[in-house]
Amino acid sequence: MSDWNDWLGRSERRSDDIVRSPAMRLAATLGDLTSSYRPDAATLPPLWHWLYFLDATPRADIGPDGHAAKGGFLPPIPLPRRMYAGGRLTFPGGLAFGAPAERVSTVTSIAEKRGRSGPLAFVTVRHEISQHGALVTTEEHDIVYREAARPGAPPAPAPRAERAVAVEETVQPDEVMLFRFSALTFNGHRIHYDHPYVTGVEGYPGLIVHGPLIAMLLFEFARRTEGGRDVAAFSFRAASPLFCGTPLRLVRTDGPEAAPVFEARAEDERLVMTATVTFA
Ligand SMILES: CC(C)(COP(=O)(O)OP(=O)(O)OC[C@H]1O[C@@H](n2cnc3c(N)ncnc32)[C@H](O)[C@@H]1OP(=O)(O)O)[C@@H](O)C(=O)NCCC(=O)NCCSC(=O)C[C@](C)(O)C(=O)O
């Protein structure tokens, strides 16, 4: 176990102008999979802040996976394979177009664990986004790091979906959607576009669909099932990777919970992501 205490509490602040053009491009990328965005809306839909406050690491400081090399804001976790593990968000206000906003990010937890797939390290970053001095979005983002791929090792056992289905839709993210989402979020992570890297170095069978893209697809689906109702909070957890070109089932499950549970599933009932939506 390493002592990561020096990294806890590290903080960074970014400002950005909430201009409309990235949102227009995301709306085009999602097409009929979004009903949250309106060209004349005064505020961004929830989650669309992922298009702003982006990391602009210079080329010289990029690491082997295409992200900023570790050891800047994020701790230098030695496990090499980074993934998006999940997030918990609240939306106390709307992020208005045409005005600057500020994001303050803090490393709040670093935990080393052992999972079914091997050693894991989780880093959680809390983001607080404000505009005109008022808090509009809070987000806890969990990042997971896995050990290097072992050639010939079988894939990690994936959890199965077990809940009853109330409503479902199927989408099929393709290379163009992945490319556009990487570009919109200025995410250079090679696992989403570099096939020789993701298969040869990281040992996955294909390009990996972004966790935040799956979360957005689930979020938009969840709102559609509730006639576009406002959302106060959203949380999601990535259970297993989805590979480009395979169908993704968006499921509203049938259960007794007050906040409905949504799941992203692969065709064979492999669980890809679980999400909980608290409608306002
Ligand atoms: C995370 C993996 C490796 C763990 O897989 P595992 O089977 O080894 O874990 P486990 O045995 O189920 O659990 C071990 C421990 O980890 C915890 N745990 C387990 N899962 C999670 C989770 N999601 N969030 C938080 N905690 C988690 C779990 O609760 C347990 O804790 P405990 O020992 O205290 O009981 C596995 O679940 C997995 O592969 N998930 C899918 C990841 C994925 O595909 N993400 C999206 C694509 S990557 C991406 O978008 C990238 C991006 C955008 O470019 C970018 O860099 O940010």
PDBQT file of the ligand as one rigid body, heavy atoms in Angstrom, charges set to zero:
ROOT
HETATM    1  C1  LIG A 301     -14.092  -1.054 -12.398  1.00  0.00    +0.000 C 
HETATM    2  C2  LIG A 301     -13.834  -2.516 -12.711  1.00  0.00    +0.000 C 
HETATM    3  C3  LIG A 301     -12.470  -2.702 -13.414  1.00  0.00    +0.000 C 
HETATM    4  C4  LIG A 301     -13.797  -3.287 -11.353  1.00  0.00    +0.000 C 
HETATM    5  O1  LIG A 301     -13.840  -4.662 -11.635  1.00  0.00    +0.000 OA
HETATM    6  P1  LIG A 301     -13.625  -5.856 -10.616  1.00  0.00    +0.000 P 
HETATM    7  O2  LIG A 301     -14.492  -6.975 -11.103  1.00  0.00    +0.000 OA
HETATM    8  O3  LIG A 301     -12.190  -6.168 -10.457  1.00  0.00    +0.000 OA
HETATM    9  O4  LIG A 301     -14.172  -5.269  -9.227  1.00  0.00    +0.000 OA
HETATM   10  P2  LIG A 301     -15.068  -6.011  -8.151  1.00  0.00    +0.000 P 
HETATM   11  O5  LIG A 301     -14.439  -7.311  -7.755  1.00  0.00    +0.000 OA
HETATM   12  O6  LIG A 301     -16.476  -6.035  -8.619  1.00  0.00    +0.000 OA
HETATM   13  O7  LIG A 301     -15.000  -4.986  -6.922  1.00  0.00    +0.000 OA
HETATM   14  C5  LIG A 301     -13.772  -4.746  -6.215  1.00  0.00    +0.000 C 
HETATM   15  C6  LIG A 301     -13.952  -3.489  -5.379  1.00  0.00    +0.000 C 
HETATM   16  O8  LIG A 301     -14.055  -2.350  -6.251  1.00  0.00    +0.000 OA
HETATM   17  C7  LIG A 301     -15.314  -1.689  -6.056  1.00  0.00    +0.000 C 
HETATM   18  N1  LIG A 301     -15.823  -1.295  -7.370  1.00  0.00    +0.000 N 
HETATM   19  C8  LIG A 301     -16.010  -2.109  -8.432  1.00  0.00    +0.000 A 
HETATM   20  N2  LIG A 301     -16.461  -1.413  -9.475  1.00  0.00    +0.000 NA
HETATM   21  C9  LIG A 301     -16.566  -0.125  -9.057  1.00  0.00    +0.000 A 
HETATM   22  C10 LIG A 301     -16.994   1.063  -9.704  1.00  0.00    +0.000 A 
HETATM   23  N3  LIG A 301     -17.385   1.071 -10.977  1.00  0.00    +0.000 N 
HETATM   24  N4  LIG A 301     -16.984   2.211  -8.995  1.00  0.00    +0.000 NA
HETATM   25  C11 LIG A 301     -16.578   2.235  -7.698  1.00  0.00    +0.000 A 
HETATM   26  N5  LIG A 301     -16.159   1.113  -7.031  1.00  0.00    +0.000 NA
HETATM   27  C12 LIG A 301     -16.163  -0.042  -7.716  1.00  0.00    +0.000 A 
HETATM   28  C13 LIG A 301     -16.217  -2.728  -5.408  1.00  0.00    +0.000 C 
HETATM   29  O9  LIG A 301     -17.256  -2.106  -4.674  1.00  0.00    +0.000 OA
HETATM   30  C14 LIG A 301     -15.239  -3.476  -4.541  1.00  0.00    +0.000 C 
HETATM   31  O10 LIG A 301     -14.976  -2.673  -3.397  1.00  0.00    +0.000 OA
HETATM   32  P3  LIG A 301     -14.904  -3.287  -1.909  1.00  0.00    +0.000 P 
HETATM   33  O11 LIG A 301     -13.721  -4.222  -1.925  1.00  0.00    +0.000 OA
HETATM   34  O12 LIG A 301     -14.696  -2.081  -1.036  1.00  0.00    +0.000 OA
HETATM   35  O13 LIG A 301     -16.194  -4.009  -1.706  1.00  0.00    +0.000 OA
HETATM   36  C15 LIG A 301     -14.957  -3.119 -13.603  1.00  0.00    +0.000 C 
HETATM   37  O14 LIG A 301     -16.166  -2.948 -12.917  1.00  0.00    +0.000 OA
HETATM   38  C16 LIG A 301     -15.056  -2.460 -14.963  1.00  0.00    +0.000 C 
HETATM   39  O15 LIG A 301     -14.302  -2.790 -15.873  1.00  0.00    +0.000 OA
HETATM   40  N6  LIG A 301     -15.992  -1.506 -15.125  1.00  0.00    +0.000 N 
HETATM   41  C17 LIG A 301     -16.203  -0.848 -16.425  1.00  0.00    +0.000 C 
HETATM   42  C18 LIG A 301     -15.297   0.340 -16.596  1.00  0.00    +0.000 C 
HETATM   43  C19 LIG A 301     -15.614   1.025 -17.911  1.00  0.00    +0.000 C 
HETATM   44  O16 LIG A 301     -15.828   0.387 -18.922  1.00  0.00    +0.000 OA
HETATM   45  N7  LIG A 301     -15.642   2.382 -17.907  1.00  0.00    +0.000 N 
HETATM   46  C20 LIG A 301     -16.031   3.158 -19.068  1.00  0.00    +0.000 C 
HETATM   47  C21 LIG A 301     -15.052   3.163 -20.179  1.00  0.00    +0.000 C 
HETATM   48  S1  LIG A 301     -13.436   3.831 -19.733  1.00  0.00    +0.000 SA
HETATM   49  C22 LIG A 301     -13.594   5.547 -20.090  1.00  0.00    +0.000 C 
HETATM   50  O17 LIG A 301     -14.617   5.975 -20.479  1.00  0.00    +0.000 OA
HETATM   51  C23 LIG A 301     -12.400   6.369 -19.828  1.00  0.00    +0.000 C 
HETATM   52  C24 LIG A 301     -12.297   7.844 -20.128  1.00  0.00    +0.000 C 
HETATM   53  C25 LIG A 301     -13.604   8.593 -20.285  1.00  0.00    +0.000 C 
HETATM   54  O18 LIG A 301     -11.531   8.034 -21.319  1.00  0.00    +0.000 OA
HETATM   55  C26 LIG A 301     -11.463   8.391 -18.983  1.00  0.00    +0.000 C 
HETATM   56  O19 LIG A 301     -10.280   8.112 -18.996  1.00  0.00    +0.000 OA
HETATM   57  O20 LIG A 301     -11.988   8.985 -18.050  1.00  0.00    +0.000 OA
ENDROOT
TORSDOF 0
